[in-house]
Protein backbone atom coordinates (compact mmCIF):
# COMPACT_ATOMS: atom_id res chain seq x y z
CA UNK A 1 0.00 0.00 0.00
CA UNK A 2 1.21 3.48 -0.80
CA UNK A 3 2.27 5.40 2.33
CA UNK A 4 2.57 9.15 2.46
CA UNK A 5 5.82 10.77 3.57
CA UNK A 6 5.90 11.95 7.16
CA UNK A 7 5.89 15.63 6.26
CA UNK A 8 2.25 15.18 5.27
CA UNK A 9 1.49 14.99 8.97
CA UNK A 10 2.70 18.54 9.36
CA UNK A 11 0.81 19.58 6.23
CA UNK A 12 -2.30 18.12 7.79
CA UNK A 13 -1.64 19.88 11.07
CA UNK A 14 -1.39 23.25 9.41
CA UNK A 15 -3.99 22.93 6.68
CA UNK A 16 -6.52 20.26 7.58
CA UNK A 17 -9.80 19.98 5.73
CA UNK A 18 -9.85 23.63 4.77
CA UNK A 19 -9.53 22.00 1.40
CA UNK A 20 -13.16 20.94 1.34
CA UNK A 21 -14.91 23.11 3.89
CA UNK A 22 -16.55 26.41 3.02
CA UNK A 23 -14.63 29.51 3.98
CA UNK A 24 -16.22 31.87 6.49
CA UNK A 25 -15.16 35.48 6.49
CA UNK A 26 -16.56 38.26 8.65
CA UNK A 27 -18.16 41.12 6.81
CA UNK A 28 -15.36 43.26 8.24
CA UNK A 29 -11.81 41.97 8.67
CA UNK A 30 -11.12 44.25 11.61
CA UNK A 31 -10.87 41.78 14.48
CA UNK A 32 -10.62 44.61 16.94
CA UNK A 33 -14.11 45.91 16.23
CA UNK A 34 -16.89 43.54 17.25
CA UNK A 35 -16.65 41.03 20.04
CA UNK A 36 -13.24 42.07 21.34
CA UNK A 37 -13.21 42.59 25.11
CA UNK A 38 -12.03 45.81 26.68
CA UNK A 39 -8.46 45.85 27.90
CA UNK A 40 -9.81 47.19 31.19
CA UNK A 41 -11.53 43.90 32.08
CA UNK A 42 -9.88 42.34 35.12
CA UNK A 43 -8.74 38.80 34.21
CA UNK A 44 -10.32 35.80 35.89
CA UNK A 45 -7.78 33.42 37.42
CA UNK A 46 -8.78 29.74 37.22
CA UNK A 47 -6.23 28.55 39.79
CA UNK A 48 -8.88 26.55 41.64
CA UNK A 49 -10.88 25.73 38.53
CA UNK A 50 -12.41 27.42 35.52
CA UNK A 51 -15.30 29.83 35.86
CA UNK A 52 -17.89 28.87 33.26
CA UNK A 53 -20.06 31.18 31.21
CA UNK A 54 -22.44 30.93 28.30
CA UNK A 55 -20.82 31.83 24.98
CA UNK A 56 -23.34 34.62 24.39
CA UNK A 57 -22.39 36.24 27.70
CA UNK A 58 -18.82 36.56 26.36
CA UNK A 59 -19.84 37.89 22.96
CA UNK A 60 -19.80 34.64 20.98
CA UNK A 61 -22.26 33.42 18.37
CA UNK A 62 -23.81 30.21 19.71
CA UNK A 63 -25.35 29.30 16.38
CA UNK A 64 -21.95 29.12 14.71
CA UNK A 65 -20.60 26.96 17.54
CA UNK A 66 -23.60 24.62 17.23
CA UNK A 67 -23.04 24.40 13.48
CA UNK A 68 -19.42 23.56 14.19
CA UNK A 69 -20.36 20.64 16.42
CA UNK A 70 -22.93 19.42 13.88
CA UNK A 71 -20.20 19.33 11.26
CA UNK A 72 -17.78 17.52 13.58
CA UNK A 73 -20.38 14.84 14.32
CA UNK A 74 -21.58 14.60 10.73
CA UNK A 75 -18.09 13.90 9.44
CA UNK A 76 -17.06 11.82 12.47
CA UNK A 77 -14.02 13.98 13.01
CA UNK A 78 -11.74 12.33 15.54
CA UNK A 79 -11.64 15.17 18.03
CA UNK A 80 -11.49 14.06 21.65
CA UNK A 81 -11.97 17.45 23.30
CA UNK A 82 -12.60 21.05 22.29
CA UNK A 83 -12.39 23.86 24.84
CA UNK A 84 -12.80 27.60 24.31
CA UNK A 85 -11.78 30.17 26.93
CA UNK A 86 -13.00 33.73 26.34
CA UNK A 87 -12.50 36.71 28.64
CA UNK A 88 -11.20 34.37 31.34
CA UNK A 89 -14.24 32.09 31.30
CA UNK A 90 -14.62 28.55 30.00
CA UNK A 91 -17.41 29.18 27.52
CA UNK A 92 -17.33 25.95 25.53
CA UNK A 93 -16.32 22.41 26.44
CA UNK A 94 -17.15 19.36 24.40
CA UNK A 95 -15.83 15.79 24.45
CA UNK A 96 -17.08 14.24 21.19
CA UNK A 97 -15.22 10.99 21.84
CA UNK A 98 -16.81 8.60 24.32
CA UNK A 99 -13.30 7.63 25.44
CA UNK A 100 -12.57 10.99 27.11
CA UNK A 101 -14.15 13.39 29.58
CA UNK A 102 -13.01 16.44 31.54
CA UNK A 103 -11.00 14.31 33.96
CA UNK A 104 -9.17 12.27 31.32
CA UNK A 105 -5.50 12.83 30.61
CA UNK A 106 -4.57 13.05 26.95
CA UNK A 107 -1.14 12.74 25.38
CA UNK A 108 -0.22 16.15 23.96
CA UNK A 109 2.74 14.98 21.86
CA UNK A 110 4.77 17.95 20.56
CA UNK A 111 2.73 20.53 22.46
CA UNK A 112 5.26 19.47 25.10
CA UNK A 113 7.84 21.53 23.20
CA UNK A 114 6.03 24.77 24.09
CA UNK A 115 6.11 23.85 27.79
CA UNK A 116 9.83 23.14 27.54
CA UNK A 117 10.30 26.53 25.89
CA UNK A 118 8.49 28.25 28.77
CA UNK A 119 10.87 26.58 31.22
CA UNK A 120 13.86 27.77 29.20
CA UNK A 121 12.50 31.31 29.51
CA UNK A 122 12.07 30.95 33.26
CA UNK A 123 15.58 29.50 33.69
CA UNK A 124 17.01 32.41 31.71
CA UNK A 125 15.17 34.92 33.87
CA UNK A 126 16.40 33.26 37.05
CA UNK A 127 20.00 33.36 35.88
CA UNK A 128 20.53 29.62 35.46
CA UNK A 129 21.20 30.22 31.78
CA UNK A 130 23.18 33.30 30.76
CA UNK A 131 21.50 34.20 27.46
CA UNK A 132 19.90 32.87 24.31
CA UNK A 133 23.30 33.38 22.69
CA UNK A 134 24.91 30.84 25.01
CA UNK A 135 26.61 28.06 23.08
CA UNK A 136 25.23 24.53 23.15
CA UNK A 137 28.64 23.03 23.94
CA UNK A 138 28.88 25.28 27.02
CA UNK A 139 25.32 24.57 28.19
CA UNK A 140 25.95 20.81 28.22
CA UNK A 141 29.64 20.75 29.25
CA UNK A 142 32.13 18.04 30.17
CA UNK A 143 31.28 15.83 27.22
CA UNK A 144 33.32 14.36 24.41
CA UNK A 145 31.30 15.23 21.34
CA UNK A 146 31.73 13.55 17.97
CA UNK A 147 31.78 15.52 14.71
CA UNK A 148 32.76 18.63 16.66
CA UNK A 149 33.66 21.36 14.22
CA UNK A 150 33.35 25.12 14.07
CA UNK A 151 29.73 24.94 12.93
CA UNK A 152 28.64 22.75 15.81
CA UNK A 153 30.55 24.90 18.28
CA UNK A 154 28.55 27.89 16.97
CA UNK A 155 25.11 26.40 17.79
CA UNK A 156 23.34 28.63 20.32
CA UNK A 157 20.34 28.20 22.55
CA UNK A 158 18.33 30.36 20.15
CA UNK A 159 19.20 28.07 17.24
CA UNK A 160 17.70 25.16 19.20
CA UNK A 161 14.61 27.18 20.08
CA UNK A 162 13.96 28.14 16.46
CA UNK A 163 14.91 24.74 14.99
CA UNK A 164 17.78 26.18 12.97
CA UNK A 165 20.68 24.36 14.65
CA UNK A 166 21.94 22.85 11.40
CA UNK A 167 22.26 19.36 12.88
CA UNK A 168 21.64 16.53 10.44
CA UNK A 169 18.08 15.46 11.17
CA UNK A 170 15.09 13.93 9.38
CA UNK A 171 11.93 12.89 11.18
CA UNK A 172 9.46 13.65 8.37
CA UNK A 173 10.59 11.43 5.50
CA UNK A 174 10.19 8.09 7.29
CA UNK A 175 7.45 6.93 9.69
CA UNK A 176 8.25 7.42 13.34
CA UNK A 177 8.39 3.66 13.87
CA UNK A 178 11.13 3.31 11.24
CA UNK A 179 14.74 2.88 12.35
CA UNK A 180 15.60 5.43 9.63
CA UNK A 181 13.68 8.15 11.41
CA UNK A 182 16.01 10.44 13.37
CA UNK A 183 13.70 10.64 16.38
CA UNK A 184 13.26 6.88 16.48
CA UNK A 185 17.04 6.57 16.65
CA UNK A 186 17.08 8.94 19.63
CA UNK A 187 14.40 6.90 21.40
CA UNK A 188 16.51 3.77 20.92
CA UNK A 189 19.82 5.33 22.01
CA UNK A 190 21.40 4.38 25.32
CA UNK A 191 22.08 8.08 25.94
CA UNK A 192 19.66 10.22 23.95
CA UNK A 193 21.37 13.55 24.66
CA UNK A 194 24.80 12.22 23.69
CA UNK A 195 23.36 10.72 20.52
CA UNK A 196 21.94 14.10 19.46
CA UNK A 197 25.13 15.97 20.34
CA UNK A 198 27.17 13.52 18.26
CA UNK A 199 25.15 14.06 15.08
CA UNK A 200 27.02 15.54 12.13
CA UNK A 201 26.19 19.00 10.84
CA UNK A 202 24.15 19.44 7.66
CA UNK A 203 24.03 23.24 7.56
CA UNK A 204 25.51 26.30 9.19
CA UNK A 205 23.54 27.27 12.33
CA UNK A 206 20.73 29.66 11.44
CA UNK A 207 20.88 28.82 7.75
CA UNK A 208 18.02 26.31 7.34
CA UNK A 209 14.87 25.54 9.36
CA UNK A 210 14.42 21.82 9.97
CA UNK A 211 11.79 20.35 12.25
CA UNK A 212 13.96 18.77 14.92
CA UNK A 213 12.55 17.12 18.04
CA UNK A 214 16.09 16.21 19.05
CA UNK A 215 16.89 19.89 19.55
CA UNK A 216 13.81 20.21 21.74
CA UNK A 217 15.04 17.34 23.90
CA UNK A 218 18.37 19.14 24.23
CA UNK A 219 16.46 22.20 25.49
CA UNK A 220 14.93 20.09 28.24
CA UNK A 221 18.33 18.64 29.14
CA UNK A 222 19.77 22.15 29.30
CA UNK A 223 17.08 23.25 31.76
CA UNK A 224 17.71 20.20 33.92
CA UNK A 225 21.50 20.61 33.75
CA UNK A 226 21.44 24.31 34.57
CA UNK A 227 18.87 24.14 37.40
CA UNK A 228 20.17 20.94 38.97
CA UNK A 229 16.75 19.31 38.97
CA UNK A 230 14.53 17.40 36.57
CA UNK A 231 12.54 19.16 33.88
CA UNK A 232 9.29 17.97 35.46
CA UNK A 233 10.29 19.01 38.99
CA UNK A 234 11.25 22.46 37.73
CA UNK A 235 7.99 22.74 35.81
CA UNK A 236 6.02 21.70 38.89
CA UNK A 237 7.68 24.26 41.15
CA UNK A 238 7.80 27.21 38.76
CA UNK A 239 4.72 26.73 36.63
CA UNK A 240 2.27 23.95 37.43
CA UNK A 241 1.83 24.63 41.15
CA UNK A 242 1.25 28.40 40.75
CA UNK A 243 -1.36 27.63 38.06
CA UNK A 244 -3.17 25.19 40.33
CA UNK A 245 -2.15 22.17 38.26
CA UNK A 246 -1.49 19.10 40.37
CA UNK A 247 1.66 17.21 39.42
CA UNK A 248 -0.26 13.98 40.04
CA UNK A 249 -2.52 14.85 37.10
CA UNK A 250 0.45 14.95 34.68
CA UNK A 251 2.57 12.22 33.18
CA UNK A 252 5.88 13.39 31.70
CA UNK A 253 7.93 10.39 30.49
CA UNK A 254 11.70 10.19 30.49
CA UNK A 255 14.57 8.71 28.49
CA UNK A 256 16.88 5.87 29.45
CA UNK A 257 19.03 8.28 31.48
CA UNK A 258 16.04 9.50 33.50
CA UNK A 259 15.69 12.84 31.73
CA UNK A 260 12.17 13.99 30.96
CA UNK A 261 11.65 14.14 27.23
CA UNK A 262 11.76 17.78 26.15
CA UNK A 263 10.14 17.21 22.78
CA UNK A 264 6.93 15.32 23.50
CA UNK A 265 5.04 12.61 25.32
CA UNK A 266 3.55 14.57 28.22
CA UNK A 267 -0.03 13.78 29.21
CA UNK A 268 -2.48 16.13 30.92
CA UNK A 269 -6.15 17.04 31.06
CA UNK A 270 -7.40 19.59 28.51
CA UNK A 271 -8.48 22.07 31.19
CA UNK A 272 -4.86 22.26 32.35
CA UNK A 273 -3.71 22.71 28.76
CA UNK A 274 -6.07 25.69 28.63
CA UNK A 275 -4.43 27.11 31.77
CA UNK A 276 -1.06 27.05 30.02
CA UNK A 277 -2.53 28.86 27.03
CA UNK A 278 -4.18 31.37 29.37
CA UNK A 279 -0.83 32.00 31.07
CA UNK A 280 0.59 33.02 27.70
CA UNK A 281 -2.54 34.97 26.81
CA UNK A 282 -1.84 37.09 29.91
CA UNK A 283 1.82 37.69 29.01
CA UNK A 284 3.12 35.14 31.50
CA UNK A 285 1.37 36.61 34.55
CA UNK A 286 -0.93 34.68 36.86
CA UNK A 287 -2.93 36.36 39.59
CA UNK A 288 -0.35 39.09 40.14
CA UNK A 289 2.70 36.84 39.81
CA UNK A 290 5.03 36.82 36.82
CA UNK A 291 5.45 33.12 36.01
CA UNK A 292 7.01 33.31 32.54
CA UNK A 293 8.87 36.52 31.68
CA UNK A 294 6.63 38.78 29.60
CA UNK A 295 9.47 39.39 27.14
CA UNK A 296 9.75 35.65 26.59
CA UNK A 297 6.03 35.37 25.89
CA UNK A 298 6.25 38.20 23.36
CA UNK A 299 9.24 36.58 21.66
CA UNK A 300 7.36 33.28 21.54
CA UNK A 301 4.33 34.97 19.97
CA UNK A 302 6.48 36.73 17.36
CA UNK A 303 7.71 34.95 14.25
CA UNK A 304 11.42 34.26 14.62
CA UNK A 305 11.81 32.16 11.48
CA UNK A 306 9.47 33.09 8.64
CA UNK A 307 8.26 30.57 6.09
CA UNK A 308 6.47 33.31 4.15
CA UNK A 309 4.50 36.48 4.88
CA UNK A 310 1.73 34.56 6.63
CA UNK A 311 3.29 31.86 8.76
CA UNK A 312 6.37 30.97 10.69
CA UNK A 313 7.96 29.54 13.79
CA UNK A 314 9.14 31.06 17.03
CA UNK A 315 10.45 29.59 20.28
CA UNK A 316 8.83 26.15 19.90
CA UNK A 317 5.52 27.72 18.85
CA UNK A 318 3.96 28.00 15.39
CA UNK A 319 2.83 31.48 14.33
CA UNK A 320 0.13 32.80 11.99
CA UNK A 321 0.67 36.57 11.68
CA UNK A 322 -2.31 37.68 9.57
CA UNK A 323 -3.96 41.06 9.21
CA UNK A 324 -7.26 39.53 10.30
CA UNK A 325 -6.23 38.19 13.69
CA UNK A 326 -2.87 37.12 15.10
CA UNK A 327 -2.66 33.50 16.25
CA UNK A 328 0.14 31.41 17.68
CA UNK A 329 -0.14 27.82 18.74
CA UNK A 330 1.45 24.81 20.36
CA UNK A 331 1.00 21.84 18.02
CA UNK A 332 1.18 18.10 18.63
CA UNK A 333 1.00 14.98 16.49
CA UNK A 334 -2.49 13.53 15.86
CA UNK A 335 -4.17 16.91 16.28
CA UNK A 336 -3.23 18.43 19.64
CA UNK A 337 -3.44 22.23 19.73
CA UNK A 338 -3.27 25.12 22.18
CA UNK A 339 -4.24 28.21 20.16
CA UNK A 340 -3.57 31.59 21.76
CA UNK A 341 -5.45 34.53 20.20
CA UNK A 342 -4.63 37.74 22.12
CA UNK A 343 -6.71 40.04 19.89
CA UNK A 344 -9.85 38.16 20.91
CA UNK A 345 -8.85 37.36 24.52
CA UNK A 346 -9.26 33.71 23.66
CA UNK A 347 -7.59 30.33 24.09
CA UNK A 348 -8.74 27.27 22.14
CA UNK A 349 -7.65 23.73 23.01
CA UNK A 350 -8.05 20.59 20.93
CA UNK A 351 -7.07 17.06 21.78
CA UNK A 352 -7.54 14.54 19.02
CA UNK A 353 -6.80 11.07 17.69
CA UNK A 354 -6.54 11.86 14.00
CA UNK A 355 -5.08 9.01 12.01
CA UNK A 356 -1.58 9.66 10.62
CA UNK A 357 -1.49 10.85 7.00
CA UNK A 358 -5.03 12.20 7.19
CA UNK A 359 -5.76 15.94 7.08
CA UNK A 360 -6.14 17.60 10.46
CA UNK A 361 -9.34 19.65 10.82
CA UNK A 362 -8.47 21.88 13.76
CA UNK A 363 -7.15 24.98 11.94
CA UNK A 364 -10.17 24.93 9.62
CA UNK A 365 -12.52 24.67 12.59
CA UNK A 366 -10.77 27.56 14.30
CA UNK A 367 -10.84 29.86 11.29
CA UNK A 368 -14.21 28.80 9.87
CA UNK A 369 -16.23 28.77 13.08
CA UNK A 370 -14.56 29.79 16.32
CA UNK A 371 -12.92 33.05 15.25
CA UNK A 372 -16.03 34.22 13.36
CA UNK A 373 -18.11 33.35 16.42
CA UNK A 374 -15.83 35.50 18.57
CA UNK A 375 -15.82 38.38 16.11
CA UNK A 376 -19.59 38.00 16.28
CA UNK A 377 -20.45 39.20 12.82
CA UNK A 378 -22.55 37.53 10.16
CA UNK A 379 -20.22 35.31 8.13
CA UNK A 380 -20.29 34.94 4.40
CA UNK A 381 -19.90 31.43 3.08
CA UNK A 382 -17.31 31.23 0.33
CA UNK A 383 -16.96 27.80 -1.21
CA UNK A 384 -13.70 26.50 -2.60
CA UNK A 385 -13.58 26.37 -6.38
CA UNK A 386 -12.44 22.76 -6.44
CA UNK A 387 -11.58 19.97 -4.07
CA UNK A 388 -7.93 19.09 -3.68
CA UNK A 389 -6.94 15.47 -3.14
CA UNK A 390 -4.47 14.12 -0.65
CA UNK A 391 -2.28 13.06 -3.56
CA UNK A 392 -1.95 16.71 -4.55
CA UNK A 393 -0.68 17.52 -1.07
CA UNK A 394 2.31 15.24 -1.44
CA UNK A 395 4.09 17.54 -3.89
CA UNK A 396 3.32 20.90 -2.31
CA UNK A 397 6.10 22.72 -0.41
CA UNK A 398 5.34 23.22 3.27
CA UNK A 399 5.59 27.06 3.37
CA UNK A 400 3.11 27.36 0.51
CA UNK A 401 0.68 25.08 2.28
CA UNK A 402 0.88 27.16 5.43
CA UNK A 403 0.10 30.25 3.40
CA UNK A 404 -3.21 28.76 2.27
CA UNK A 405 -4.61 29.11 5.78
CA UNK A 406 -3.92 32.83 5.65
CA UNK A 407 -5.32 33.26 2.15
CA UNK A 408 -8.43 31.39 3.21
CA UNK A 409 -9.19 34.06 5.79
CA UNK A 410 -7.91 37.12 4.01
CA UNK A 411 -9.23 36.71 0.50
CA UNK A 412 -12.48 35.82 -1.21
CA UNK A 413 -10.72 34.13 -4.11
CA UNK A 414 -8.53 31.09 -3.91
CA UNK A 415 -7.92 28.54 -6.62
CA UNK A 416 -6.57 25.03 -6.75
CA UNK A 417 -4.78 23.57 -9.75
CA UNK A 418 -4.66 19.87 -10.49
CA UNK A 419 -1.12 19.53 -9.16
CA UNK A 420 -0.21 22.87 -7.63
CA UNK A 421 -1.66 25.89 -5.93
CA UNK A 422 -2.23 28.74 -8.32
CA UNK A 423 -1.33 32.25 -7.35
CA UNK A 424 -4.03 33.97 -5.32
CA UNK A 425 -4.97 37.19 -7.04
C-alpha positions in Angstrom: 0.0 0.0 0.0 1.2 3.5 -0.8 2.3 5.4 2.3 2.6 9.1 2.5 5.8 10.8 3.6 5.9 11.9 7.2 5.9 15.6 6.3 2.2 15.2 5.3 1.5 15.0 9.0 2.7 18.5 9.4 0.8 19.6 6.2 -2.3 18.1 7.8 -1.6 19.9 11.1 -1.4 23.3 9.4 -4.0 22.9 6.7 -6.5 20.3 7.6 -9.8 20.0 5.7 -9.9 23.6 4.8 -9.5 22.0 1.4 -13.2 20.9 1.3 -14.9 23.1 3.9 -16.6 26.4 3.0 -14.6 29.5 4.0 -16.2 31.9 6.5 -15.2 35.5 6.5 -16.6 38.3 8.7 -18.2 41.1 6.8 -15.4 43.3 8.2 -11.8 42.0 8.7 -11.1 44.2 11.6 -10.9 41.8 14.5 -10.6 44.6 16.9 -14.1 45.9 16.2 -16.9 43.5 17.3 -16.7 41.0 20.0 -13.2 42.1 21.3 -13.2 42.6 25.1 -12.0 45.8 26.7 -8.5 45.8 27.9 -9.8 47.2 31.2 -11.5 43.9 32.1 -9.9 42.3 35.1 -8.7 38.8 34.2 -10.3 35.8 35.9 -7.8 33.4 37.4 -8.8 29.7 37.2 -6.2 28.6 39.8 -8.9 26.5 41.6 -10.9 25.7 38.5 -12.4 27.4 35.5 -15.3 29.8 35.9 -17.9 28.9 33.3 -20.1 31.2 31.2 -22.4 30.9 28.3 -20.8 31.8 25.0 -23.3 34.6 24.4 -22.4 36.2 27.7 -18.8 36.6 26.4 -19.8 37.9 23.0 -19.8 34.6 21.0 -22.3 33.4 18.4 -23.8 30.2 19.7 -25.4 29.3 16.4 -21.9 29.1 14.7 -20.6 27.0 17.5 -23.6 24.6 17.2 -23.0 24.4 13.5 -19.4 23.6 14.2 -20.4 20.6 16.4 -22.9 19.4 13.9 -20.2 19.3 11.3 -17.8 17.5 13.6 -20.4 14.8 14.3 -21.6 14.6 10.7 -18.1 13.9 9.4 -17.1 11.8 12.5 -14.0 14.0 13.0 -11.7 12.3 15.5 -11.6 15.2 18.0 -11.5 14.1 21.7 -12.0 17.5 23.3 -12.6 21.0 22.3 -12.4 23.9 24.8 -12.8 27.6 24.3 -11.8 30.2 26.9 -13.0 33.7 26.3 -12.5 36.7 28.6 -11.2 34.4 31.3 -14.2 32.1 31.3 -14.6 28.6 30.0 -17.4 29.2 27.5 -17.3 26.0 25.5 -16.3 22.4 26.4 -17.2 19.4 24.4 -15.8 15.8 24.5 -17.1 14.2 21.2 -15.2 11.0 21.8 -16.8 8.6 24.3 -13.3 7.6 25.4 -12.6 11.0 27.1 -14.2 13.4 29.6 -13.0 16.4 31.5 -11.0 14.3 34.0 -9.2 12.3 31.3 -5.5 12.8 30.6 -4.6 13.1 26.9 -1.1 12.7 25.4 -0.2 16.1 24.0 2.7 15.0 21.9 4.8 17.9 20.6 2.7 20.5 22.5 5.3 19.5 25.1 7.8 21.5 23.2 6.0 24.8 24.1 6.1 23.9 27.8 9.8 23.1 27.5 10.3 26.5 25.9 8.5 28.2 28.8 10.9 26.6 31.2 13.9 27.8 29.2 12.5 31.3 29.5 12.1 31.0 33.3 15.6 29.5 33.7 17.0 32.4 31.7 15.2 34.9 33.9 16.4 33.3 37.1 20.0 33.4 35.9 20.5 29.6 35.5 21.2 30.2 31.8 23.2 33.3 30.8 21.5 34.2 27.5 19.9 32.9 24.3 23.3 33.4 22.7 24.9 30.8 25.0 26.6 28.1 23.1 25.2 24.5 23.2 28.6 23.0 23.9 28.9 25.3 27.0 25.3 24.6 28.2 26.0 20.8 28.2 29.6 20.7 29.2 32.1 18.0 30.2 31.3 15.8 27.2 33.3 14.4 24.4 31.3 15.2 21.3 31.7 13.5 18.0 31.8 15.5 14.7 32.8 18.6 16.7 33.7 21.4 14.2 33.3 25.1 14.1 29.7 24.9 12.9 28.6 22.7 15.8 30.5 24.9 18.3 28.6 27.9 17.0 25.1 26.4 17.8 23.3 28.6 20.3 20.3 28.2 22.6 18.3 30.4 20.1 19.2 28.1 17.2 17.7 25.2 19.2 14.6 27.2 20.1 14.0 28.1 16.5 14.9 24.7 15.0 17.8 26.2 13.0 20.7 24.4 14.6 21.9 22.8 11.4 22.3 19.4 12.9 21.6 16.5 10.4 18.1 15.5 11.2 15.1 13.9 9.4 11.9 12.9 11.2 9.5 13.6 8.4 10.6 11.4 5.5 10.2 8.1 7.3 7.5 6.9 9.7 8.3 7.4 13.3 8.4 3.7 13.9 11.1 3.3 11.2 14.7 2.9 12.3 15.6 5.4 9.6 13.7 8.2 11.4 16.0 10.4 13.4 13.7 10.6 16.4 13.3 6.9 16.5 17.0 6.6 16.6 17.1 8.9 19.6 14.4 6.9 21.4 16.5 3.8 20.9 19.8 5.3 22.0 21.4 4.4 25.3 22.1 8.1 25.9 19.7 10.2 23.9 21.4 13.5 24.7 24.8 12.2 23.7 23.4 10.7 20.5 21.9 14.1 19.5 25.1 16.0 20.3 27.2 13.5 18.3 25.2 14.1 15.1 27.0 15.5 12.1 26.2 19.0 10.8 24.2 19.4 7.7 24.0 23.2 7.6 25.5 26.3 9.2 23.5 27.3 12.3 20.7 29.7 11.4 20.9 28.8 7.7 18.0 26.3 7.3 14.9 25.5 9.4 14.4 21.8 10.0 11.8 20.4 12.3 14.0 18.8 14.9 12.6 17.1 18.0 16.1 16.2 19.1 16.9 19.9 19.5 13.8 20.2 21.7 15.0 17.3 23.9 18.4 19.1 24.2 16.5 22.2 25.5 14.9 20.1 28.2 18.3 18.6 29.1 19.8 22.2 29.3 17.1 23.3 31.8 17.7 20.2 33.9 21.5 20.6 33.8 21.4 24.3 34.6 18.9 24.1 37.4 20.2 20.9 39.0 16.8 19.3 39.0 14.5 17.4 36.6 12.5 19.2 33.9 9.3 18.0 35.5 10.3 19.0 39.0 11.3 22.5 37.7 8.0 22.7 35.8 6.0 21.7 38.9 7.7 24.3 41.1 7.8 27.2 38.8 4.7 26.7 36.6 2.3 23.9 37.4 1.8 24.6 41.1 1.2 28.4 40.8 -1.4 27.6 38.1 -3.2 25.2 40.3 -2.2 22.2 38.3 -1.5 19.1 40.4 1.7 17.2 39.4 -0.3 14.0 40.0 -2.5 14.8 37.1 0.4 14.9 34.7 2.6 12.2 33.2 5.9 13.4 31.7 7.9 10.4 30.5 11.7 10.2 30.5 14.6 8.7 28.5 16.9 5.9 29.4 19.0 8.3 31.5 16.0 9.5 33.5 15.7 12.8 31.7 12.2 14.0 31.0 11.6 14.1 27.2 11.8 17.8 26.1 10.1 17.2 22.8 6.9 15.3 23.5 5.0 12.6 25.3 3.5 14.6 28.2 0.0 13.8 29.2 -2.5 16.1 30.9 -6.2 17.0 31.1 -7.4 19.6 28.5 -8.5 22.1 31.2 -4.9 22.3 32.3 -3.7 22.7 28.8 -6.1 25.7 28.6 -4.4 27.1 31.8 -1.1 27.0 30.0 -2.5 28.9 27.0 -4.2 31.4 29.4 -0.8 32.0 31.1 0.6 33.0 27.7 -2.5 35.0 26.8 -1.8 37.1 29.9 1.8 37.7 29.0 3.1 35.1 31.5 1.4 36.6 34.5 -0.9 34.7 36.9 -2.9 36.4 39.6 -0.3 39.1 40.1 2.7 36.8 39.8 5.0 36.8 36.8 5.4 33.1 36.0 7.0 33.3 32.5 8.9 36.5 31.7 6.6 38.8 29.6 9.5 39.4 27.1 9.7 35.7 26.6 6.0 35.4 25.9 6.2 38.2 23.4 9.2 36.6 21.7 7.4 33.3 21.5 4.3 35.0 20.0 6.5 36.7 17.4 7.7 35.0 14.3 11.4 34.3 14.6 11.8 32.2 11.5 9.5 33.1 8.6 8.3 30.6 6.1 6.5 33.3 4.1 4.5 36.5 4.9 1.7 34.6 6.6 3.3 31.9 8.8 6.4 31.0 10.7 8.0 29.5 13.8 9.1 31.1 17.0 10.4 29.6 20.3 8.8 26.2 19.9 5.5 27.7 18.9 4.0 28.0 15.4 2.8 31.5 14.3 0.1 32.8 12.0 0.7 36.6 11.7 -2.3 37.7 9.6 -4.0 41.1 9.2 -7.3 39.5 10.3 -6.2 38.2 13.7 -2.9 37.1 15.1 -2.7 33.5 16.3 0.1 31.4 17.7 -0.1 27.8 18.7 1.4 24.8 20.4 1.0 21.8 18.0 1.2 18.1 18.6 1.0 15.0 16.5 -2.5 13.5 15.9 -4.2 16.9 16.3 -3.2 18.4 19.6 -3.4 22.2 19.7 -3.3 25.1 22.2 -4.2 28.2 20.2 -3.6 31.6 21.8 -5.5 34.5 20.2 -4.6 37.7 22.1 -6.7 40.0 19.9 -9.8 38.2 20.9 -8.8 37.4 24.5 -9.3 33.7 23.7 -7.6 30.3 24.1 -8.7 27.3 22.1 -7.6 23.7 23.0 -8.0 20.6 20.9 -7.1 17.1 21.8 -7.5 14.5 19.0 -6.8 11.1 17.7 -6.5 11.9 14.0 -5.1 9.0 12.0 -1.6 9.7 10.6 -1.5 10.8 7.0 -5.0 12.2 7.2 -5.8 15.9 7.1 -6.1 17.6 10.5 -9.3 19.7 10.8 -8.5 21.9 13.8 -7.1 25.0 11.9 -10.2 24.9 9.6 -12.5 24.7 12.6 -10.8 27.6 14.3 -10.8 29.9 11.3 -14.2 28.8 9.9 -16.2 28.8 13.1 -14.6 29.8 16.3 -12.9 33.1 15.3 -16.0 34.2 13.4 -18.1 33.3 16.4 -15.8 35.5 18.6 -15.8 38.4 16.1 -19.6 38.0 16.3 -20.5 39.2 12.8 -22.6 37.5 10.2 -20.2 35.3 8.1 -20.3 34.9 4.4 -19.9 31.4 3.1 -17.3 31.2 0.3 -17.0 27.8 -1.2 -13.7 26.5 -2.6 -13.6 26.4 -6.4 -12.4 22.8 -6.4 -11.6 20.0 -4.1 -7.9 19.1 -3.7 -6.9 15.5 -3.1 -4.5 14.1 -0.6 -2.3 13.1 -3.6 -2.0 16.7 -4.5 -0.7 17.5 -1.1 2.3 15.2 -1.4 4.1 17.5 -3.9 3.3 20.9 -2.3 6.1 22.7 -0.4 5.3 23.2 3.3 5.6 27.1 3.4 3.1 27.4 0.5 0.7 25.1 2.3 0.9 27.2 5.4 0.1 30.3 3.4 -3.2 28.8 2.3 -4.6 29.1 5.8 -3.9 32.8 5.6 -5.3 33.3 2.2 -8.4 31.4 3.2 -9.2 34.1 5.8 -7.9 37.1 4.0 -9.2 36.7 0.5 -12.5 35.8 -1.2 -10.7 34.1 -4.1 -8.5 31.1 -3.9 -7.9 28.5 -6.6 -6.6 25.0 -6.7 -4.8 23.6 -9.7 -4.7 19.9 -10.5 -1.1 19.5 -9.2 -0.2 22.9 -7.6 -1.7 25.9 -5.9 -2.2 28.7 -8.3 -1.3 32.3 -7.4 -4.0 34.0 -5.3 -5.0 37.2 -7.0 
